[in-house]
């Protein structure tokens, strides 16, 4: 098996939600249904989770 390396830019934010929400809703209603986190928020939450466990 050969080793493959991929690189990509670090995302500025990540949006979590049901994929159907993105097709069925727009604007303010979509914002109420999904969670948008910046990379800094994700890193802090991951650090706090590891520290507790």
N, C-alpha and C positions, 0 to 999 in steps of 0.2 A: 504494500500500500504506500503510495507516495504522500508526502506531507504537503499540504496546501496552506498558504497564508493569505488572509484577506485583511484589508484595512478599510475603514470608513471613518467619516467625520463623527465626532461625538455629538449626539443630538442636544439641542438646547432645551427641549422639553419632551416628555413622554405622556401620551394620553391613554388612559385606561377606561374601558367601557365595552359593552356588548357590541359586536360588529354590526348588528342590525340597527343600532341607534344611529350610526353614522349614515346609513342609507335612508332611514325613515324620518329623522328629525334634523332640523337646522337651527342655527342661531341660538337664542336664549334658552329654548327648551333643551337643545343638545347640551349646552353648558351645565344645565341642572342635572343631567343624567350621567355625565362622565367626570372623571377626575384628571386634572392636568397637573403634573409635577415637573418642577425644574430638576436638573441634574443635581444641584446642591441639596434640594429637599430629599431626593432619593438616597444620596450618600449619607446624609445625617440620619435618616430613618434606619438605614442598614447598619450604621454604626451603633445606634441605640439598641437595635434588636440583638446584635451580637453581644453587646455589653450585658444585657439582661440574661441571655442564655448562656 
